[in-house]
Amino acid sequence: MRVVRNVEQLREAMEYMRGGGHGPIGLVPTMGFLHEGHGSLLRRAGEMCGTVVMSIFVNPLQFGPNEDFESYPRDEKRDLELAEREGADIVFIPSVEVMYPTPIRTQVSVTSLTTQLCGASRPGHFDGVTTVVSKLFNMVQPDYAFFGLKDAQQVAVLRQMVSDLNMNVNIIACPIVRESDGLALSSRNVYLSKEERDQALVLSQSLQEARQAFEEGKANTVAEVQQLLVSVISRSPLANIDYAEILTFPGLDSLDADASLMTIDGEIIIALAVKFGKTRLIDNIVFTPKEVVVLV
């Protein structure tokens, strides 16, 4: 495994790998503090690609002024151990100065898809994501890029960007990886106290109960499912709901509150963002209602 820290080294490494006929190139962009979810992305990349590149960069452009950029967890030694264990060939670890050597005057912005969910709560966040990912795509020129569905909105936004700008890369969305008790893996989970972590299980529980209620015919409309979500999450005294939404996926279009889920064509996303203390967690499920056998 080779570790590179500037753009020149990265491009040199990529030219070498392409010249050696090592097959498709896969990119796994991360902000570090890696966990099993990142490991699953690396393994999927290894299955599909001859060369696997991981980037580790805490991107200041996607953090708001009152967010946790400075305190975001970092552990390069542990990250490199996991990356090597899971088969990364090249790890790109740039500094902020390498990524943004001068004040950036160009941004990549996707409209519409970024105005709801996390986009509404974190203005400018997705402009930071699309800008840095565009830079990484230009530097690495991957055939495939791998992202986790825990941030399903990010996947939708990046797919839109790639389509609109005719970027020669395929976005591969990988399943959410969870702890044995259902909590979705996140680098920010380290912020949680024991009590907060215990209560954070209400996210996955509410999603499971909402889908089960729909499958059993107990909650049929968008409003009924949304009310159930809020009711279950509210069992947790520490939970502060940012949003609990049901939208089309990947278009992220709003749905009529009185609409029956069974009348909706294609996939939907049930998405949550909930704060426990200072820690904001997201979770979701994506499924096609018409493919569900509803028990009535």
C-alpha positions in Angstrom: 0.0 0.0 0.0 1.3 3.4 -1.0 0.5 6.6 1.0 0.7 9.9 -1.0 0.1 13.4 0.4 0.2 15.7 -2.6 -1.4 15.9 -6.0 1.8 15.3 -8.0 2.5 12.0 -6.1 -1.1 10.9 -6.6 -1.1 11.5 -10.3 2.3 9.8 -10.6 0.9 6.8 -8.8 -2.2 6.7 -10.9 -0.2 6.9 -14.2 1.9 3.9 -13.0 -1.2 1.9 -12.1 -2.9 2.6 -15.4 0.3 1.9 -17.4 0.6 -1.5 -15.7 -2.8 -2.7 -16.9 -4.1 -3.3 -13.4 -7.8 -3.1 -14.5 -10.5 -0.6 -13.4 -9.7 2.0 -10.8 -12.0 2.4 -7.8 -12.1 5.4 -5.5 -13.4 5.4 -1.9 -13.6 9.0 -0.6 -13.7 9.3 3.2 -13.1 11.8 6.0 -11.2 9.2 8.0 -11.8 7.8 11.4 -12.6 4.7 9.6 -14.9 1.9 10.7 -16.4 -1.3 9.3 -18.7 0.7 7.0 -15.6 2.1 5.3 -14.1 -1.4 5.3 -17.1 -2.7 3.4 -16.7 0.0 0.7 -13.0 -1.0 0.3 -13.9 -4.7 0.0 -16.6 -3.9 -2.6 -14.1 -1.8 -4.5 -11.6 -4.6 -4.4 -14.2 -7.0 -5.9 -14.8 -4.7 -8.8 -11.5 -3.0 -9.4 -7.9 -3.8 -10.0 -6.7 -0.7 -8.2 -8.3 0.7 -5.1 -7.7 4.3 -4.0 -8.9 5.6 -0.7 -8.8 9.3 0.1 -8.8 10.6 3.7 -9.6 14.3 4.0 -11.8 16.2 6.5 -13.2 18.8 4.0 -13.8 22.2 5.6 -16.1 23.3 2.7 -18.8 20.9 3.9 -18.9 22.1 7.5 -21.0 25.1 8.6 -19.6 27.8 10.9 -21.0 26.2 14.1 -20.3 22.6 13.1 -17.5 20.2 14.3 -14.7 20.6 11.7 -12.0 21.2 14.3 -13.2 18.5 16.6 -14.1 15.9 14.0 -12.4 12.7 15.1 -9.1 11.8 13.4 -6.7 8.8 13.8 -4.4 8.4 10.8 -2.5 5.5 12.2 -5.6 3.4 12.8 -7.0 4.5 9.5 -3.9 3.3 7.6 -4.0 0.0 9.4 -7.7 -0.6 8.4 -7.0 0.6 4.8 -4.1 -1.9 4.4 -6.0 -4.7 6.0 -9.0 -4.2 3.6 -6.8 -4.0 0.5 -6.3 -0.4 -0.4 -3.5 0.1 -2.9 -3.1 3.9 -2.6 -4.2 6.1 0.2 -4.3 9.8 -0.5 -4.1 12.0 2.6 -3.8 15.7 1.6 -3.7 18.6 3.9 -6.2 21.5 3.5 -3.4 23.5 1.9 -2.9 20.8 -0.7 -6.6 20.6 -1.6 -7.1 24.3 -1.5 -3.7 26.0 -2.1 -5.5 29.3 -2.8 -8.9 30.6 -1.7 -11.3 28.6 -3.8 -13.4 30.6 -6.3 -15.1 27.8 -8.1 -17.8 25.6 -6.6 -19.9 22.7 -8.0 -23.5 23.1 -7.0 -26.4 20.7 -7.5 -29.8 22.3 -7.2 -33.2 20.9 -6.1 -31.9 17.7 -4.6 -30.0 19.8 -2.0 -32.8 21.9 -0.7 -34.4 19.4 1.7 -33.3 16.9 4.4 -29.6 17.6 5.3 -29.5 20.3 2.7 -32.1 22.3 4.5 -30.5 21.8 7.9 -26.9 22.4 6.7 -26.9 25.2 4.1 -23.9 24.9 1.8 -23.0 21.4 3.0 -23.6 19.7 -0.4 -21.8 22.4 -2.3 -18.8 21.4 -0.2 -19.3 17.8 -0.9 -19.8 18.1 -4.7 -16.8 20.5 -5.0 -14.4 18.2 -3.2 -15.6 15.0 -4.8 -15.3 16.7 -8.2 -11.7 17.6 -7.4 -11.0 14.0 -6.3 -12.6 12.6 -9.5 -10.3 14.9 -11.6 -7.2 13.9 -9.6 -7.8 10.1 -9.6 -10.0 9.7 -12.7 -11.6 6.5 -11.3 -13.9 4.2 -13.2 -16.0 3.6 -10.1 -16.5 5.6 -6.9 -18.0 3.9 -3.8 -20.3 5.6 -1.2 -22.4 4.3 1.6 -26.2 4.6 1.5 -26.3 5.8 5.1 -26.0 9.2 3.5 -28.5 8.4 0.7 -29.0 12.0 -0.1 -25.3 12.4 -0.8 -25.5 9.4 -3.2 -28.4 11.0 -5.0 -26.7 14.3 -5.3 -23.4 12.8 -6.6 -25.2 10.7 -9.2 -27.0 13.8 -10.4 -23.7 15.7 -10.6 -22.0 12.9 -12.6 -25.0 12.7 -15.0 -25.3 16.4 -15.5 -21.6 17.0 -16.1 -21.0 13.8 -18.1 -18.3 12.6 -15.7 -16.8 9.3 -16.7 -17.3 7.5 -13.4 -19.9 5.2 -12.0 -21.3 5.8 -8.5 -21.7 2.6 -6.6 -24.0 2.8 -3.6 -23.3 0.3 -0.9 -25.6 -0.9 1.9 -25.6 0.6 5.4 -23.5 -1.3 7.9 -24.9 -1.5 11.4 -23.8 -2.6 14.8 -25.4 -5.8 16.0 -28.0 -3.8 17.9 -29.0 -1.8 14.8 -27.2 1.4 15.2 -25.8 2.6 11.8 -22.0 3.0 11.9 -20.8 6.5 11.9 -17.5 8.2 12.7 -19.6 10.6 14.9 -20.8 7.8 17.1 -17.7 8.3 19.2 -19.2 11.5 20.4 -22.1 9.7 22.1 -22.2 9.1 25.9 -23.4 5.6 26.9 -26.9 6.9 27.6 -27.0 8.8 24.3 -25.8 5.8 22.4 -28.4 3.6 24.1 -31.2 6.0 23.2 -29.9 6.5 19.6 -31.1 2.9 18.9 -34.5 4.6 18.5 -33.5 5.6 14.9 -33.2 2.1 13.5 -36.1 1.0 15.7 -38.4 3.7 14.3 -37.5 2.8 10.7 -38.2 -0.9 11.3 -41.5 -0.2 13.1 -42.6 2.2 10.3 -41.9 -0.3 7.6 -43.5 -3.1 9.6 -46.6 -1.0 10.2 -46.9 -0.4 6.4 -46.4 -4.1 5.6 -49.1 -5.0 8.1 -51.5 -2.5 6.7 -51.5 -0.4 9.9 -50.0 2.7 8.4 -50.8 3.4 4.8 -50.4 7.1 4.0 -47.4 9.3 4.1 -48.8 11.2 7.1 -49.5 8.0 9.0 -46.0 6.6 8.6 -44.5 10.0 9.4 -46.6 10.3 12.6 -45.5 6.8 13.6 -41.8 7.7 13.1 -42.1 10.8 15.3 -44.1 8.8 17.9 -41.4 6.1 18.2 -38.5 8.6 18.3 -40.2 10.6 20.9 -39.9 7.6 23.3 -36.3 8.7 23.7 -36.1 11.7 26.1 -32.7 12.8 24.7 -33.9 12.7 21.0 -34.2 16.1 19.3 -35.7 15.5 15.8 -34.3 17.5 13.0 -36.4 15.8 10.3 -38.4 12.6 9.7 -39.3 12.7 6.1 -40.7 10.4 3.4 -39.6 11.4 -0.2 -39.2 9.8 -3.6 -35.8 8.3 -4.3 -33.5 9.3 -5.9 -35.4 12.4 -7.0 -36.1 13.5 -3.4 -39.5 14.9 -4.3 -42.1 15.7 -1.7 -45.1 13.5 -1.4 -48.7 14.4 -0.6 -49.4 13.7 3.1 -52.6 11.9 2.2 -51.0 9.8 -0.5 -51.1 6.0 0.0 -47.6 4.6 -0.2 -49.0 1.8 -2.4 -49.8 4.3 -5.1 -46.2 5.6 -5.4 -44.2 4.4 -8.3 -40.6 3.6 -7.8 -38.5 3.8 -4.7 -39.1 6.0 -1.6 -36.7 7.0 1.2 -37.7 7.2 4.8 -35.0 9.5 6.2 -34.2 10.7 9.7 -31.9 13.2 11.3 -31.9 13.3 15.1 -29.6 15.0 17.6 -28.6 13.4 20.9 -26.9 16.0 22.9 -24.5 17.7 20.5 -24.3 14.7 18.1 -26.5 14.7 15.0 -27.1 11.3 13.5 -28.8 10.3 10.3 -30.4 7.0 9.2 -32.7 5.8 6.5 -34.3 3.0 4.6 -35.0 2.9 0.9 -37.5 0.5 -0.7 -40.2 0.2 -3.3 -43.7 0.1 -1.7 -45.3 -1.7 -4.6 -43.0 -4.6 -4.2 -44.0 -5.0 -0.6 -46.6 -7.7 0.2 -49.0 -5.8 2.5 -50.8 -8.0 5.0 -54.4 -6.7 5.4 
